[in-house]
């Protein structure tokens, strides 16, 4: 059912619907908490009512990172997103007792549970806001087309970087440059300005060669092209 809804409604709208449902049912559960605290059956029904749409969050959580990044970095960034999710789970379960005591007057009591429910509902609405503002929609986009757009944008930014770094034709023709990745750039920044500038220069040369920009003349032509994503064919 979730797969059907995601395809018809879209990734962002599906996730936004679930955040709204989760926040709304959280408010209802917290509001009726004292009226149902003596009945485990009532709490069970309210919990089921609140959690029944959880998969509408969980499915886009794994689907969106698999589409939002170009193929070149997709596996790395999807893994990074998964890592952040695990960190969130660890932090949430670790600080839950402290939140419970905070709302219960430093005691783990029933009132603290209700306060934690209010807090959880508020977080759901924060998630709704973040979803609406930041989550991309790829339901009707071609991932192959997105890869082509990424490669072209990468090429244009590389040309601009080459001009700013004043890379020469002799450097571009060289085949003896050491491989430089982002991690090496970060570590070079801690070794001083000169080391970072040298590593950035090597990285720029490497990037230009990967983008098949043979000389500075070609870089000049590509660098003046607009880089706004909507202007690309």
Kinemage of the C-alpha trace (Angstrom):
@kinemage 1
@onewidth
@group {chain A} dominant
@subgroup {mainchain}
@vectorlist {calphas} color= white
{ca unk a 1} P 0.000 0.000 0.000
{ca unk a 2} L 2.841 2.365 0.820
{ca unk a 3} L 4.557 1.650 -2.506
{ca unk a 4} L 1.328 2.451 -4.344
{ca unk a 5} L 0.825 5.708 -2.422
{ca unk a 6} L 4.472 6.774 -2.889
{ca unk a 7} L 4.226 6.286 -6.647
{ca unk a 8} L 0.941 8.171 -6.918
{ca unk a 9} L 1.414 10.903 -4.326
{ca unk a 10} L 5.180 11.393 -4.538
{ca unk a 11} L 8.047 11.001 -2.086
{ca unk a 12} L 7.875 14.367 -0.356
{ca unk a 13} L 4.078 14.513 -0.035
{ca unk a 14} L 3.942 10.957 1.313
{ca unk a 15} L 6.508 11.695 3.987
{ca unk a 16} L 4.881 15.040 4.820
{ca unk a 17} L 1.527 13.258 5.226
{ca unk a 18} L 3.041 10.830 7.709
{ca unk a 19} L 4.791 13.536 9.740
{ca unk a 20} L 1.454 15.362 9.941
{ca unk a 21} L -0.304 12.141 10.955
{ca unk a 22} L 2.360 11.317 13.534
{ca unk a 23} L 2.273 14.792 15.076
{ca unk a 24} L -1.521 14.970 15.059
{ca unk a 25} L -2.047 11.536 16.593
{ca unk a 26} L 0.686 12.324 19.125
{ca unk a 27} L -1.263 15.366 20.256
{ca unk a 28} L -4.463 13.320 20.466
{ca unk a 29} L -2.774 10.551 22.445
{ca unk a 30} L -1.224 13.030 24.880
{ca unk a 31} L -4.497 14.949 25.183
{ca unk a 32} L -6.512 11.867 26.133
{ca unk a 33} L -3.710 10.279 28.154
{ca unk a 34} L -5.140 10.778 31.644
{ca unk a 35} L -8.558 9.600 30.485
{ca unk a 36} L -7.095 6.303 29.295
{ca unk a 37} L -4.228 5.676 31.709
{ca unk a 38} L -6.296 3.142 33.640
{ca unk a 39} L -7.096 1.142 30.517
{ca unk a 40} L -4.259 -0.649 28.765
{ca unk a 41} L -6.637 -1.518 25.918
{ca unk a 42} L -7.355 2.157 25.261
{ca unk a 43} L -3.661 3.012 25.235
{ca unk a 44} L -3.048 0.089 22.885
{ca unk a 45} L -5.654 1.372 20.445
{ca unk a 46} L -4.298 4.918 20.622
{ca unk a 47} L -0.759 3.639 20.068
{ca unk a 48} L -1.878 1.605 17.066
{ca unk a 49} L -3.756 4.632 15.747
{ca unk a 50} L -0.611 6.744 16.111
{ca unk a 51} L 1.860 4.220 14.667
{ca unk a 52} L -0.267 2.741 11.886
{ca unk a 53} L 1.217 5.073 9.263
{ca unk a 54} L 4.837 4.726 10.358
{ca unk a 55} L 5.795 2.994 7.113
{ca unk a 56} L 4.885 6.139 5.210
{ca unk a 57} L 7.944 7.683 6.890
{ca unk a 58} L 10.198 4.635 6.842
{ca unk a 59} L 9.870 3.850 3.122
{ca unk a 60} L 10.755 7.379 1.849
{ca unk a 61} L 13.561 7.573 4.427
{ca unk a 62} L 15.379 4.820 2.524
{ca unk a 63} L 14.022 5.651 -0.919
{ca unk a 64} L 14.894 9.374 -1.044
{ca unk a 65} L 18.660 9.006 -0.301
{ca unk a 66} L 18.800 6.341 -3.024
{ca unk a 67} L 17.548 8.897 -5.562
{ca unk a 68} L 18.694 12.296 -4.305
{ca unk a 69} L 22.397 11.809 -5.044
{ca unk a 70} L 24.145 11.166 -8.381
{ca unk a 71} L 25.438 7.683 -9.106
{ca unk a 72} L 29.031 8.785 -8.555
{ca unk a 73} L 28.471 9.401 -4.821
{ca unk a 74} L 25.131 7.666 -4.215
{ca unk a 75} L 26.393 4.695 -2.205
{ca unk a 76} L 28.613 6.883 -0.022
{ca unk a 77} L 25.942 9.498 0.694
{ca unk a 78} L 23.212 6.901 1.248
{ca unk a 79} L 25.476 5.222 3.792
{ca unk a 80} L 26.143 8.583 5.431
{ca unk a 81} L 22.395 9.256 5.697
{ca unk a 82} L 21.930 5.821 7.257
{ca unk a 83} L 24.730 6.616 9.703
{ca unk a 84} L 22.990 9.830 10.759
{ca unk a 85} L 19.764 7.894 11.280
{ca unk a 86} L 21.516 5.406 13.571
{ca unk a 87} L 23.083 8.277 15.523
{ca unk a 88} L 19.614 9.777 15.939
{ca unk a 89} L 18.314 6.470 17.286
{ca unk a 90} L 21.176 6.222 19.767
{ca unk a 91} L 20.719 9.806 20.961
{ca unk a 92} L 16.945 9.438 21.261
{ca unk a 93} L 17.010 6.266 23.333
{ca unk a 94} L 19.863 7.588 25.487
{ca unk a 95} L 18.223 10.864 26.471
{ca unk a 96} L 14.670 9.456 26.798
{ca unk a 97} L 14.991 8.795 30.572
{ca unk a 98} L 16.264 12.354 31.060
{ca unk a 99} L 13.334 13.782 29.054
{ca unk a 100} L 10.926 11.644 31.085
{ca unk a 101} L 12.355 12.961 34.357
{ca unk a 102} L 12.431 16.524 33.021
{ca unk a 103} L 8.688 16.517 32.371
{ca unk a 104} L 7.963 14.548 35.545
{ca unk a 105} L 9.673 16.872 37.973
{ca unk a 106} L 12.879 14.825 38.140
{ca unk a 107} L 10.855 11.652 38.766
{ca unk a 108} L 9.833 8.928 36.311
{ca unk a 109} L 6.078 9.267 36.771
{ca unk a 110} L 2.914 9.183 34.655
{ca unk a 111} L 2.907 12.951 34.189
{ca unk a 112} L 6.387 12.720 32.716
{ca unk a 113} L 5.173 10.175 30.168
{ca unk a 114} L 2.488 12.574 29.011
{ca unk a 115} L 4.987 15.417 28.759
{ca unk a 116} L 7.251 13.197 26.684
{ca unk a 117} L 4.316 12.541 24.338
{ca unk a 118} L 3.816 16.300 23.883
{ca unk a 119} L 7.528 16.638 23.172
{ca unk a 120} L 7.444 13.778 20.643
{ca unk a 121} L 4.474 15.334 18.838
{ca unk a 122} L 6.350 18.625 18.635
{ca unk a 123} L 9.344 16.870 17.083
{ca unk a 124} L 7.015 15.360 14.472
{ca unk a 125} L 5.929 18.843 13.389
{ca unk a 126} L 9.589 19.882 13.220
{ca unk a 127} L 10.109 16.878 10.928
{ca unk a 128} L 7.141 18.030 8.831
{ca unk a 129} L 8.691 21.473 8.399
{ca unk a 130} L 12.086 20.049 7.430
{ca unk a 131} L 10.411 17.651 4.992
{ca unk a 132} L 8.478 20.405 3.221
{ca unk a 133} L 11.512 22.683 2.914
{ca unk a 134} L 14.367 20.285 2.160
{ca unk a 135} L 13.143 16.920 0.826
{ca unk a 136} L 13.499 16.751 -2.975
{ca unk a 137} L 10.892 15.188 -5.245
{ca unk a 138} L 12.173 12.679 -7.780
{ca unk a 139} L 8.942 10.850 -8.573
{ca unk a 140} L 8.756 12.251 -12.111
{ca unk a 141} L 12.447 12.790 -12.826
{ca unk a 142} L 14.787 10.588 -14.784
{ca unk a 143} L 17.722 9.504 -12.646
{ca unk a 144} L 19.795 9.175 -15.820
{ca unk a 145} L 18.916 12.775 -16.648
{ca unk a 146} L 19.890 13.821 -13.122
{ca unk a 147} L 23.267 12.125 -13.577
{ca unk a 148} L 23.794 14.049 -16.804
{ca unk a 149} L 22.885 17.305 -15.068
{ca unk a 150} L 25.279 16.554 -12.212
{ca unk a 151} L 28.155 15.773 -14.589
{ca unk a 152} L 27.580 19.002 -16.507
{ca unk a 153} L 27.386 21.095 -13.338
{ca unk a 154} L 30.546 19.411 -12.052
{ca unk a 155} L 32.282 20.287 -15.310
{ca unk a 156} L 31.263 23.951 -15.118
{ca unk a 157} L 32.286 24.353 -11.483
{ca unk a 158} L 35.598 22.606 -12.232
{ca unk a 159} L 36.309 25.114 -15.012
{ca unk a 160} L 35.594 28.025 -12.671
{ca unk a 161} L 37.854 26.526 -10.016
{ca unk a 162} L 40.646 26.114 -12.556
{ca unk a 163} L 40.482 29.795 -13.469
{ca unk a 164} L 40.461 30.859 -9.830
{ca unk a 165} L 43.478 28.649 -9.110
{ca unk a 166} L 45.207 29.928 -12.309
{ca unk a 167} L 45.986 26.432 -13.574
{ca unk a 168} L 48.298 26.398 -16.614
{ca unk a 169} L 48.233 24.255 -19.757
{ca unk a 170} L 51.510 22.619 -18.684
{ca unk a 171} L 49.934 21.444 -15.431
{ca unk a 172} L 46.876 20.111 -17.225
{ca unk a 173} L 49.067 18.166 -19.634
{ca unk a 174} L 50.985 16.556 -16.772
{ca unk a 175} L 50.229 12.902 -15.973
{ca unk a 176} L 52.287 12.761 -12.782
{ca unk a 177} L 49.789 14.297 -10.368
{ca unk a 178} L 49.073 12.353 -7.214
{ca unk a 179} L 45.481 11.354 -6.525
{ca unk a 180} L 43.846 13.824 -4.131
{ca unk a 181} L 40.457 13.207 -2.554
{ca unk a 182} L 38.307 15.274 -0.213
{ca unk a 183} L 39.749 13.545 2.855
{ca unk a 184} L 43.268 14.489 1.810
{ca unk a 185} L 42.133 18.091 1.351
{ca unk a 186} L 40.710 18.135 4.873
{ca unk a 187} L 43.871 16.719 6.422
{ca unk a 188} L 45.987 19.174 4.412
{ca unk a 189} L 44.023 22.063 5.898
{ca unk a 190} L 45.325 21.077 9.350
{ca unk a 191} L 48.919 21.083 8.114
{ca unk a 192} L 48.843 24.736 7.168
{ca unk a 193} L 47.773 27.110 4.445
{ca unk a 194} L 50.609 26.215 2.086
{ca unk a 195} L 49.952 22.471 2.290
{ca unk a 196} L 46.235 23.022 1.715
{ca unk a 197} L 46.845 25.285 -1.283
{ca unk a 198} L 49.160 22.700 -2.830
{ca unk a 199} L 46.668 19.868 -2.320
{ca unk a 200} L 43.820 22.003 -3.666
{ca unk a 201} L 45.854 22.751 -6.773
{ca unk a 202} L 46.518 19.051 -7.369
{ca unk a 203} L 42.842 18.297 -6.769
{ca unk a 204} L 41.804 20.971 -9.287
{ca unk a 205} L 44.122 19.574 -11.951
{ca unk a 206} L 42.824 16.086 -11.306
{ca unk a 207} L 39.218 17.306 -11.491
{ca unk a 208} L 39.794 19.125 -14.769
{ca unk a 209} L 41.368 16.021 -16.306
{ca unk a 210} L 38.431 13.871 -15.167
{ca unk a 211} L 35.999 16.336 -16.749
{ca unk a 212} L 37.872 16.114 -20.085
{ca unk a 213} L 38.712 19.821 -20.195
{ca unk a 214} L 41.937 19.585 -22.166
{ca unk a 215} L 43.281 23.133 -21.865
{ca unk a 216} L 42.706 26.536 -20.308
{ca unk a 217} L 40.989 27.807 -23.445
{ca unk a 218} L 38.292 25.175 -23.021
{ca unk a 219} L 38.060 25.984 -19.324
{ca unk a 220} L 37.469 29.643 -20.166
{ca unk a 221} L 34.571 28.754 -22.479
{ca unk a 222} L 32.925 26.379 -19.996
{ca unk a 223} L 33.404 28.656 -16.976
{ca unk a 224} L 31.119 31.371 -18.384
{ca unk a 225} L 28.186 28.955 -18.746
{ca unk a 226} L 25.449 29.425 -16.116
{ca unk a 227} L 25.387 26.946 -13.248
{ca unk a 228} L 21.770 27.291 -12.123
{ca unk a 229} L 20.254 23.835 -12.337
{ca unk a 230} L 17.098 24.937 -14.198
{ca unk a 231} L 18.987 26.318 -17.189
{ca unk a 232} L 20.460 22.955 -18.138
{ca unk a 233} L 18.782 21.129 -21.010
